[in-house]
Amino acid sequence: MALSILRYLIFFLGLIFYGLGNAIAVNVQYLGLHPWEVLNVALFDRFGFTIGTWSVICGLVLVLIAFVVDRKYINIVTFLNALSIGPIMDFFLHLNILPHETEHSWLNLLILLMGIVITGIGGGIYVAAGIGAGPRDGFMLSVSEKTRLSVSWARIVVESLILIIGLTLGGPVFIMTFAYTFIQSPIFQFSMKRMRSYITSLEQKRKGQFDITS
């Protein structure tokens, strides 16, 4: 029971980092954002609401599609993910305490890199919790299974389409949009492995204590 609660705490910690990283990146968006954020910002610029609200809407649309196509990747955690990251992102943007765009390009690049790193860490943490896939992850897995593409190729195809839609709507696409994944993916992998190792060590200690007491 205690470990289950810990997994949920780790999951929400990851979501907080993920939302924070996205919020930081949005403040220097002219350098380019991740394809999904390109779309969210484009929808915000076109139709109003907030960037986080569009993140929620897009996430729920993906959940609906995945539910129709292959519902096995949909659970309560998928909805928690879809409903949480956007408001967390809006919360940090509303606080207005994050670094903003400056007149120095090198400093703006450092701010964006900080956002990418934090997002990668957050993604690795919430995935490592191992309690379910997010809406985008579940959608990618569904597409991969139905098209028989590898998960990597399914991600490339889907994110390329999202990027084209976001660009068409006037979203912030620039050089860092294309470098985003190459920077974020290794950080994601590292964060996920370290957190999984931490969770595994806790489970082994817990099991050892249980064996001793029994």
Secondary structure, DSSP 8 states (H G I E B T S, - for coil): -HHHHHHHHHHHHHHHHHHHHHHHHHTTGGG---HHHHHHHHHHHHH-S-HHHHHHHHHHHHHHHHHHHHGGG--HHHHHHHHHHHHHHHHHHHHT-S----S-HHHHHHHHHHHHHHHHHHHHHHHHT-S---HHHHHHHHHHHHHT--HHHHHHHHHHHHHHHHHHTT----HHHHHHHHHHHHHHHHHHHHHHHHHHHHHHHHHHHHHHH-
